[in-house]
Amino acid sequence: MRLCCFSLKGGVGRTTLALNLAGCYARDPRLRVLVNDRDPQGGASAFAALSDETPFSVGRSRSPGFNIEIADTPPRLPDNEIIPEADLYLVPTLLDGASFLIFLRTVEVLEKKGKRYLPIANRANEKRASHRRRLDHPKMDGAVLVRDRALIADCYEQGQTVFDAADRWALKAQEEIHGLAVRVRKTLKRDGKGRAAA
């Protein structure tokens, strides 16, 4: 399975989502998981350098022998407008106005190319009226919510995923990332009649 965390805007959580999703999949000892750090900023590689050991691999290129590859891409469309091949594109957005406008542009690019995608409302706060309004947008239909949790950034800073943490807040974050993994599986099983099926 090849996944791609894809957004034309930086700072929306592509890297932390890729790493935490990899941490979720790597809990299954039968799976070999790779985070392919394609972003020149090297956020996933910096994470790996902080970590004593990760249950998944982080590399700067594709490698054979992995069951799951999650590409972490830079926040732009490549000059040649060719995006990495993937079975599913994970499109995170924050719910502020600027991020959401670029999210809509990102989705437009994927739809024009006939790519299947899954929207992710990252750092969502359902108590904010502006967040609720954007969650009601048609392009957010079926979006996965990852709530605003300081734990995710704290774990990244320590070279860990939320699955390495062990407190009551970690459990809620783990449930959300596990929910994302479940939605990925369900989306890939759809027969192509859903959103932007390839």
C-alpha positions as CSV (number, residue, x, y, z in Angstrom):
1,M,0.0,0.0,0.0
2,R,1.3,3.4,-1.0
3,L,0.0,6.5,0.7
4,C,1.0,10.1,0.1
5,C,0.6,13.0,2.5
6,F,0.0,15.8,0.0
7,S,-0.8,19.5,0.4
8,L,0.2,22.6,-1.5
9,K,0.6,24.4,1.9
10,G,3.2,24.0,4.5
11,G,2.5,23.7,8.2
12,V,-0.7,21.7,8.0
13,G,0.7,18.5,9.6
14,R,1.8,16.3,6.7
15,T,4.9,15.1,8.5
16,T,3.4,14.5,11.9
17,L,0.4,12.6,10.4
18,A,2.8,10.5,8.2
19,L,4.9,9.6,11.2
20,N,2.0,8.8,13.6
21,L,0.2,6.8,11.0
22,A,3.4,4.8,10.4
23,G,3.6,4.3,14.2
24,C,0.1,2.9,14.1
25,Y,0.8,0.5,11.3
26,A,4.1,-0.6,12.7
27,R,2.3,-1.9,15.8
28,D,1.5,-4.9,13.6
29,P,4.8,-7.0,13.6
30,R,3.9,-8.5,10.2
31,L,4.1,-5.1,8.5
32,R,7.3,-3.4,7.3
33,V,6.6,0.4,7.1
34,L,8.5,3.1,5.4
35,V,8.1,6.9,5.7
36,N,9.6,8.2,2.5
37,D,10.8,11.7,3.3
38,R,10.5,13.5,0.0
39,D,10.4,17.0,1.5
40,P,13.7,18.9,1.2
41,Q,13.1,20.3,4.7
42,G,13.6,16.7,5.9
43,G,11.1,16.8,8.8
44,A,10.7,13.0,8.9
45,S,14.5,12.5,8.7
46,A,15.0,15.0,11.6
47,F,12.4,13.0,13.6
48,A,14.3,9.8,13.0
49,A,17.6,11.4,14.1
50,L,16.0,12.3,17.4
51,S,14.7,8.8,18.0
52,D,16.8,6.1,19.6
53,E,14.8,3.6,17.5
54,T,11.6,3.6,15.5
55,P,9.4,0.6,14.8
56,F,9.3,1.8,11.2
57,S,11.9,3.0,8.7
58,V,12.5,6.6,7.5
59,G,14.3,7.1,4.2
60,R,14.8,9.6,1.5
61,S,13.8,7.3,-1.3
62,R,11.6,4.3,-2.1
63,S,13.0,0.9,-1.0
64,P,11.8,-2.6,-1.8
65,G,10.5,-5.0,0.8
66,F,8.0,-2.7,2.6
67,N,4.3,-3.5,3.0
68,I,3.4,0.1,3.5
69,E,5.0,3.3,2.2
70,I,3.9,6.7,3.3
71,A,5.4,9.5,1.3
72,D,5.8,12.9,3.0
73,T,5.9,15.5,0.2
74,P,7.0,19.1,0.0
75,P,4.3,21.8,0.2
76,R,4.1,22.6,-3.4
77,L,3.2,21.1,-6.8
78,P,6.4,19.9,-8.5
79,D,7.5,22.0,-11.5
80,N,6.6,19.2,-13.9
81,E,3.2,18.9,-12.2
82,I,3.8,15.2,-11.7
83,I,2.8,14.0,-8.2
84,P,4.1,10.8,-6.6
85,E,2.1,7.7,-7.4
86,A,0.0,6.4,-4.5
87,D,-3.1,4.3,-3.8
88,L,-4.5,7.1,-1.7
89,Y,-3.6,10.8,-1.1
90,L,-4.0,12.0,2.5
91,V,-4.8,15.8,2.4
92,P,-4.5,17.5,5.7
93,T,-5.7,21.0,6.3
94,L,-5.9,23.3,9.3
95,L,-9.3,25.0,9.5
96,D,-8.1,28.6,9.3
97,G,-9.1,30.6,6.2
98,A,-5.7,30.6,4.4
99,S,-5.0,26.8,5.0
100,F,-8.5,25.9,3.9
101,L,-8.3,27.9,0.6
102,I,-5.0,26.0,-0.2
103,F,-6.7,22.8,0.8
104,L,-9.4,23.4,-1.8
105,R,-6.7,24.1,-4.4
106,T,-5.0,20.9,-3.5
107,V,-8.2,18.9,-3.8
108,E,-8.8,20.5,-7.2
109,V,-5.4,19.3,-8.4
110,L,-6.0,15.8,-7.3
111,E,-9.5,15.7,-8.8
112,K,-8.2,16.9,-12.2
113,K,-5.6,14.1,-12.1
114,G,-8.3,11.5,-11.1
115,K,-6.6,10.7,-7.8
116,R,-8.4,9.2,-4.8
117,Y,-8.0,11.3,-1.7
118,L,-9.0,11.5,2.0
119,P,-9.4,14.9,3.6
120,I,-8.1,15.3,7.1
121,A,-9.1,18.2,9.4
122,N,-5.9,18.6,11.4
123,R,-5.8,20.4,14.8
124,A,-9.5,20.7,14.6
125,N,-11.4,22.5,17.4
126,E,-15.2,21.9,17.0
127,K,-15.9,24.6,19.6
128,R,-14.9,27.2,17.1
129,A,-17.6,28.4,14.8
130,S,-15.2,29.0,11.9
131,H,-13.9,25.4,12.2
132,R,-17.5,24.0,12.2
133,R,-18.4,26.1,9.2
134,R,-15.4,24.7,7.2
135,L,-16.1,21.2,8.3
136,D,-19.5,21.6,6.6
137,H,-18.0,22.4,3.2
138,P,-18.8,19.7,0.6
139,K,-15.1,19.0,0.0
140,M,-14.8,18.0,3.7
141,D,-17.5,15.4,3.4
142,G,-16.2,12.3,5.2
143,A,-13.1,14.1,6.6
144,V,-11.1,12.5,9.4
145,L,-10.8,14.8,12.4
146,V,-7.5,14.9,14.3
147,R,-8.1,17.3,17.2
148,D,-5.8,20.0,18.4
149,R,-3.4,18.2,20.8
150,A,-0.1,19.5,22.1
151,L,0.9,15.9,22.6
152,I,1.5,15.3,18.9
153,A,4.1,18.2,18.7
154,D,5.6,17.2,22.0
155,C,6.1,13.6,20.8
156,Y,7.7,14.7,17.5
157,E,10.2,16.9,19.5
158,Q,11.3,13.7,21.3
159,G,11.5,11.5,18.3
160,Q,8.3,9.6,19.3
161,T,4.8,9.0,18.0
162,V,1.7,9.1,20.1
163,F,2.0,5.3,20.3
164,D,5.1,5.7,22.4
165,A,3.4,7.9,25.0
166,A,1.4,6.4,27.9
167,D,-1.1,8.7,29.6
168,R,-4.8,9.4,29.2
169,W,-4.2,12.1,26.6
170,A,-2.1,9.7,24.6
171,L,-4.9,7.2,24.5
172,K,-7.3,9.7,22.8
173,A,-4.6,10.7,20.3
174,Q,-3.9,7.0,19.6
175,E,-7.6,6.4,19.0
176,E,-7.8,9.2,16.5
177,I,-4.7,8.0,14.5
178,H,-6.0,4.5,14.6
179,G,-9.4,5.8,13.3
180,L,-7.4,7.4,10.4
181,A,-5.8,4.0,9.7
182,V,-9.3,2.4,9.6
183,R,-10.6,5.1,7.3
184,V,-7.6,4.6,4.9
185,R,-8.4,0.9,4.7
186,K,-12.2,1.5,4.1
187,T,-11.5,4.2,1.5
188,L,-9.2,1.8,-0.4
189,K,-11.8,-0.9,-0.3
190,R,-14.4,1.3,-2.0
191,D,-15.3,0.3,-5.5
192,G,-14.4,3.6,-7.1
193,K,-17.8,5.2,-6.8
194,G,-16.6,7.6,-4.1
195,R,-14.6,10.8,-4.2
196,A,-12.1,11.1,-7.0
197,A,-11.7,7.4,-7.6
198,A,-8.8,6.5,-9.8
